[in-house]
Amino acid sequence: MTVTAPGAPRTAQAAEIGEYIPSGMAAAQPQDAVNEPFTRRPAKRPKREKDIIEYAAMMRRLIRAYGRRLELEDAERLGVLMSLQDELAETINHVARKLHEDGFSWGEIGRQLGITRQAAYQRWGKRQDDYEPCLICGTPFAGPGPLCPDCKAGA
């Protein structure tokens, strides 16, 4: 039997097993009960975002390493490296259009790429599938009128 401190509250369950309940605790928990505040899993921490500059540097290192590896191979594998160039160009096109849709001006986008706002607009202002075909030669182009610049110059 345990000794109870003077004035310490006791519950019926604690009295049965002879436990001492310190003052301030309302009721004793059964021994197989889980103490929720101590067993709750902490919320997952947000994953650390890779810094864009560090990520780009890593990509450069990977591409260089891939090129060194290809130097040891034969020329047949060079097409794989060219496909990476195509993928990068498609990604740049997508990101430039998305940035403009999100509110960046063509001037801001062009400034970051070292080109004028007009050049940025001409390159990404219209999607290739939005281009109208020229009435004379059929070449898709982005511009006013039904004729491409080459056909206008020759007409």
Stockholm file with secondary structure:
# STOCKHOLM 1.0

chainA/1-155         MTVTAPGAPRTAQAAEIGEYIPSGMAAAQPQDAVNEPFTRRPAKRPKREKDIIEYAAMMRRLIRAYGRRLELEDAERLGVLMSLQDELAETINHVARKLHEDGFSWGEIGRQLGITRQAAYQRWGKRQDDYEPCLICGTPFAGPGPLCPDCKAGA
#=GR chainA/1-155 SS CCCCCTTCCCCHHHHHHTCCCCTTCCSCCCTTCCCHHHHSCCCCCCCCCCCHHHHHHHHHHHHHHHHHHHHTSCGGGHHHHHHHHHHHHHHHHHHHHHHHHTTCCHHHHHHHHTSCHHHHHHHHSSCGGGCEECTTTCCEECSSSSSCHHHHHHC
#=GC SS_cons         CCCCCTTCCCCHHHHHHTCCCCTTCCSCCCTTCCCHHHHSCCCCCCCCCCCHHHHHHHHHHHHHHHHHHHHTSCGGGHHHHHHHHHHHHHHHHHHHHHHHHTTCCHHHHHHHHTSCHHHHHHHHSSCGGGCEECTTTCCEECSSSSSCHHHHHHC
//
